[in-house]
């Protein structure tokens, strides 16, 4: 009995030591993730840097502490500006690190060109070997704004322009950053006072309800178009509320930007 008691005490002591070590490691990981989350949040741009004639509302939610969805604003020559939205494949820390890498490439590219296709092509070429090496890719929407038009590249991203209640969806080319070196195609749409533009990743539209039914792109686009005369923050809230009531759980990072051209 004494030997069994000793074995029991030693086993309990060993188990307690392992539990304490795991708790310490979990605390260290949690603290590191919290720091990483703060860094990633700091990398996201301030909407006040955008043009004064553009109203914007943003919903951005990572599935974990950090993730691979990302949006950015860029100042271009001639007092023009660009908005970009990216979705890196995968989740977590690795996707967040790739996001930071792509941000630096975008900053380099926007100093070299003001053409959406040229900028995205440059980022793709500069990132291709690295992304292939880590077996990742990124979808992209890159939009350059001028006085009355937008020029855009949509490589796997989603875009919707609403004018007088009518929907115009982006031409989505089958080319992602990091998959191939094929050039990206550039398109143009009118974008004038009162028009609404939405850019988003697939995290919201691919969500499922409790019965396995998909949320869908069309459902989101219809909500935006139906309420396009409302303030952009109200449009955004309607979208998020509808999605939240529909989905069984979040399954991916989510980014949704809604913008309106205002009078100068």
Number of C-alpha atoms within 10 A of each C-alpha: 6 7 8 9 10 11 12 12 12 12 12 12 12 12 12 12 12 12 12 12 12 12 12 12 12 12 12 12 12 13 12 12 17 14 14 18 19 13 14 19 12 10 15 14 14 10 14 11 11 18 16 11 13 18 18 20 18 19 15 14 18 21 16 14 18 25 28 27 29 28 24 18 21 18 18 17 11 8 9 15 19 23 18 23 25 25 29 26 16 18 19 16 17 16 21 24 17 21 23 15 13 22 19 11 19 20 16 15 20 22 13 14 15 18 20 26 21 19 22 29 20 21 22 26 17 18 18 18 14 15 18 14 9 11 12 18 24 26 23 27 25 26 26 22 19 16 13 11 13 18 19 26 29 29 24 22 25 22 27 21 25 23 19 11 16 12 17 15 14 21 19 17 14 14 20 22 29 24 18 14 14 13 14 20 19 19 15 14 14 14 21 17 15 17 19 27 25 24 25 28 26 20 19 25 20 16 21 19 15 10 8 10 13 16 18 14 16 10 14 19 20 16 15 27 22 14 16 24 18 11 15 23 17 15 20 24 14 16 21 16 10 15 20 15 10 16 21 15 12 17 14 21 24 22 22 23 22 24 22 24 20 14 10 9
